[in-house]
Amino acid sequence: NRNSTETRTITLDITNPVANLIAPTNGTTVSAATASFNATFSDNMQLANGTFYLWNSSALINTTSRGLSGTGGSINLTVTVPYEGTFLWNYFVSDNASNSVFNNTNFTYIYDITSPYVSVVYPQNVSYSVNVSELNYSTSSDAQKCWYSLNSGTTNITITCGNNASSLASTEGSNTWRVYANDTLNNVNSSSITFSKDTVVPAIQFVSPTATSGTTQSSASIIINVTASDTNLANVTIRLFNSTNGLVQTNLSTTSPFNITYSSLADGIYFFNATVLDTLNNRNDTETRNVTIDTVIPLISYTTGTLNDGVNITAKAIFVNVTITETNFGNITFRLYNKTGVANVTTYTIQQYFINWTGLSQMNYT
């Protein structure tokens, strides 16, 4: 008598399956947090499962398994990375004989939504009294394309990242300049600066009732009236000097017009001028004028050759000679009257102190 067991089949499998990472390719940099991680697998006998692994710089942050069958297969797993950074990913594949293996290389996956750094260095947010002709900036090494605009993006000029812009023309008044930079993922950043340019010299002039230069006056006061104009007017200064150019007085005003009277001045010659400044120290000056103050009444008297009062003469001429005491001679006027009124008026603007009236008719004269 004989008996037999059933026949059993045993498969001997010592061959590891194969994992091939397909996408994203090694070193991929993206600006989207979600991606499909695709791999293909093969085995000489029978695949069992594949497991996705995702690491950050220091730890495992995701594992996800999917079943496999047959001698070939693939997994396409959609994963959202939790934050920006550099990640490593791989697949671990197993067969039915528990042979298991990773792909021989971890792939790098970079999630980047940070724009490159860019910052305007010059000009600064101040006012300039010169033409600003340069745009200087700094940017990070990941900047791949740079450009700038001087008119809020109406016109954009491309520039090599790291190279400053020169030979520019700023406009009078307010200017806003902006420089842009983006990276290979088109993450864009920009930096702008607003500054003012004022190269216009302020206007200034004397106006009435300011005395004309060279004037001699009997008043002991000098009136000075100045008008000035500028978009950024800072102040107007009036200065009064004496005959030796010594400063007698200086006065400042932050408004225009500026009118001032210098009173109780001693006799003599005085000089005055005015200066205007704007907030950027652009400066303009008036001419320097001079005024002579003379409050002393001239002295005049008859002298040699002049007839005495009340005399009778037979000649048809009257001679008059005078002496004058006056520092600032202006003119002298001789007047002759007869019984009917003014017979003659003669004025000299030169220092001639005598006159001889001839051809006179017989009558009384004064």
Solvent accessible surface area in square Angstrom, and as a share of the most:
residue,aa,sasa,rsa
1,N,215,1.10
2,R,226,0.82
3,N,146,0.75
4,S,87,0.56
5,T,124,0.72
6,E,110,0.49
7,T,132,0.77
8,R,192,0.70
9,T,127,0.74
10,I,158,0.80
11,T,89,0.52
12,L,151,0.75
13,D,17,0.09
14,I,149,0.76
15,T,67,0.39
16,N,79,0.41
17,P,3,0.02
18,V,74,0.43
19,A,6,0.05
20,N,70,0.36
21,L,18,0.09
22,I,84,0.42
23,A,38,0.30
24,P,19,0.12
25,T,88,0.51
26,N,81,0.42
27,G,41,0.39
28,T,33,0.19
29,T,49,0.28
30,V,35,0.20
31,S,53,0.34
32,A,56,0.44
33,A,28,0.22
34,T,68,0.39
35,A,18,0.14
36,S,52,0.34
37,F,1,0.00
38,N,32,0.17
39,A,0,0.00
40,T,51,0.30
41,F,5,0.02
42,S,49,0.31
43,D,13,0.06
44,N,81,0.41
45,M,86,0.38
46,Q,62,0.28
47,L,2,0.01
48,A,28,0.22
49,N,56,0.29
50,G,0,0.00
51,T,17,0.10
52,F,0,0.00
53,Y,48,0.18
54,L,2,0.01
55,W,57,0.20
56,N,33,0.17
57,S,115,0.74
58,S,101,0.65
59,A,53,0.41
60,L,79,0.39
61,I,61,0.31
62,N,45,0.23
63,T,70,0.41
64,T,34,0.20
65,S,65,0.42
66,R,115,0.42
67,G,67,0.64
68,L,25,0.12
69,S,78,0.50
70,G,30,0.29
71,T,75,0.43
72,G,46,0.44
73,G,29,0.28
74,S,65,0.42
75,I,12,0.06
76,N,102,0.53
77,L,14,0.07
78,T,90,0.52
79,V,12,0.07
80,T,85,0.49
81,V,3,0.02
82,P,86,0.54
83,Y,101,0.38
84,E,68,0.30
85,G,30,0.28
86,T,73,0.42
87,F,2,0.01
88,L,67,0.33
89,W,0,0.00
90,N,2,0.01
91,Y,1,0.00
92,F,57,0.24
93,V,0,0.00
94,S,16,0.10
95,D,3,0.02
96,N,104,0.54
97,A,49,0.38
98,S,94,0.61
99,N,24,0.12
100,S,40,0.26
101,V,44,0.25
102,F,73,0.30
103,N,21,0.11
104,N,147,0.75
105,T,63,0.37
106,N,64,0.33
107,F,33,0.14
108,T,34,0.20
109,Y,0,0.00
110,I,53,0.27
111,Y,23,0.09
112,D,33,0.17
113,I,88,0.45
114,T,77,0.45
115,S,35,0.23
116,P,1,0.01
117,Y,125,0.48
118,V,8,0.05
119,S,34,0.22
120,V,21,0.12
121,V,83,0.48
122,Y,67,0.26
123,P,1,0.01
124,Q,107,0.48
125,N,112,0.57
126,V,73,0.42
127,S,54,0.35
128,Y,36,0.14
129,S,45,0.29
130,V,92,0.53
131,N,70,0.36
132,V,0,0.00
133,S,39,0.25
134,E,76,0.34
135,L,1,0.01
136,N,35,0.18
137,Y,17,0.06
138,S,47,0.31
139,T,35,0.20
140,S,37,0.24
141,S,117,0.75
142,D,59,0.31
143,A,11,0.09
144,Q,109,0.48
145,K,103,0.44
146,C,0,0.00
147,W,39,0.14
148,Y,18,0.07
149,S,0,0.00
150,L,52,0.26
151,N,66,0.34
152,S,99,0.64
153,G,29,0.28
154,T,118,0.68
155,T,70,0.41
156,N,83,0.43
157,I,68,0.34
158,T,96,0.56
159,I,26,0.13
160,T,93,0.54
161,C,35,0.21
162,G,54,0.52
163,N,80,0.41
164,N,77,0.40
165,A,6,0.05
166,S,72,0.46
167,S,110,0.71
168,L,22,0.11
169,A,78,0.61
170,S,8,0.05
171,T,86,0.50
172,E,84,0.38
173,G,35,0.34
174,S,84,0.54
175,N,11,0.06
176,T,54,0.32
177,W,2,0.01
178,R,80,0.29
179,V,0,0.00
180,Y,39,0.15
181,A,0,0.00
182,N,17,0.09
183,D,9,0.04
184,T,105,0.61
185,L,42,0.21
186,N,103,0.53
187,N,18,0.09
188,V,67,0.39
189,N,53,0.27
190,S,37,0.24
191,S,21,0.13
192,S,46,0.30
193,I,32,0.16
194,T,61,0.36
195,F,3,0.01
196,S,41,0.26
197,K,22,0.09
198,D,11,0.06
199,T,51,0.30
200,V,86,0.49
201,V,80,0.46
202,P,1,0.01
203,A,54,0.42
204,I,21,0.11
205,Q,109,0.48
206,F,19,0.08
207,V,44,0.25
208,S,94,0.60
209,P,78,0.49
210,T,16,0.09
211,A,21,0.16
212,T,99,0.57
213,S,51,0.33
214,G,53,0.51
215,T,46,0.27
216,T,76,0.44
217,Q,39,0.17
218,S,88,0.57
219,S,57,0.37
220,A,33,0.26
221,S,34,0.22
222,I,2,0.01
223,I,73,0.37
224,I,0,0.00
225,N,20,0.10
226,V,1,0.01
227,T,41,0.24
228,A,12,0.09
229,S,68,0.44
230,D,34,0.17
231,T,131,0.76
232,N,53,0.27
233,L,48,0.24
234,A,26,0.20
235,N,31,0.16
236,V,1,0.00
237,T,18,0.11
238,I,0,0.00
239,R,60,0.22
240,L,0,0.00
241,F,42,0.17
242,N,52,0.27
243,S,66,0.42
244,T,111,0.65
245,N,113,0.58
246,G,27,0.26
247,L,100,0.50
248,V,65,0.37
249,Q,82,0.36
250,T,68,0.39
251,N,38,0.20
252,L,111,0.55
253,S,20,0.13
254,T,89,0.52
255,T,86,0.50
256,S,39,0.25
257,P,92,0.58
258,F,25,0.11
259,N,80,0.41
260,I,30,0.15
261,T,66,0.38
262,Y,9,0.03
263,S,65,0.42
264,S,106,0.68
265,L,25,0.12
266,A,72,0.56
267,D,64,0.33
268,G,29,0.28
269,I,60,0.31
270,Y,16,0.06
271,F,52,0.22
272,F,0,0.00
273,N,30,0.15
274,A,0,0.00
275,T,6,0.03
276,V,0,0.00
277,L,48,0.24
278,D,2,0.01
279,T,89,0.52
280,L,33,0.16
281,N,115,0.59
282,N,20,0.10
283,R,132,0.48
284,N,50,0.25
285,D,68,0.35
286,T,17,0.10
287,E,97,0.43
288,T,74,0.43
289,R,45,0.17
290,N,38,0.20
291,V,0,0.00
292,T,22,0.13
293,I,1,0.01
294,D,22,0.11
295,T,67,0.39
296,V,103,0.59
297,I,140,0.71
298,P,72,0.45
299,L,116,0.58
300,I,107,0.54
301,S,62,0.40
302,Y,162,0.61
303,T,43,0.25
304,T,114,0.66
305,G,46,0.45
306,T,30,0.17
307,L,77,0.38
308,N,116,0.59
309,D,151,0.78
310,G,73,0.70
311,V,71,0.41
312,N,151,0.77
313,I,77,0.39
314,T,146,0.85
315,A,67,0.52
316,K,146,0.62
317,A,29,0.22
318,I,28,0.14
319,F,70,0.29
320,V,18,0.11
321,N,33,0.17
322,V,9,0.05
323,T,67,0.39
324,I,38,0.19
325,T,90,0.52
326,E,41,0.18
327,T,129,0.75
328,N,56,0.29
329,F,46,0.19
330,G,50,0.48
331,N,90,0.46
332,I,10,0.05
333,T,41,0.24
334,F,13,0.05
335,R,133,0.48
336,L,5,0.03
337,Y,84,0.32
338,N,37,0.19
339,K,162,0.69
340,T,116,0.67
341,G,30,0.29
342,V,92,0.53
343,A,45,0.35
344,N,56,0.29
345,V,78,0.45
346,T,32,0.18
347,T,71,0.41
348,Y,45,0.17
349,T,102,0.59
350,I,113,0.58
351,Q,115,0.51
352,Q,49,0.22
353,Y,59,0.23
354,F,98,0.41
355,I,13,0.07
356,N,80,0.41
357,W,23,0.08
358,T,89,0.52
359,G,71,0.68
360,L,28,0.14
361,S,72,0.46
362,Q,185,0.82
363,M,69,0.31
364,N,127,0.65
365,Y,49,0.19
366,T,120,0.70
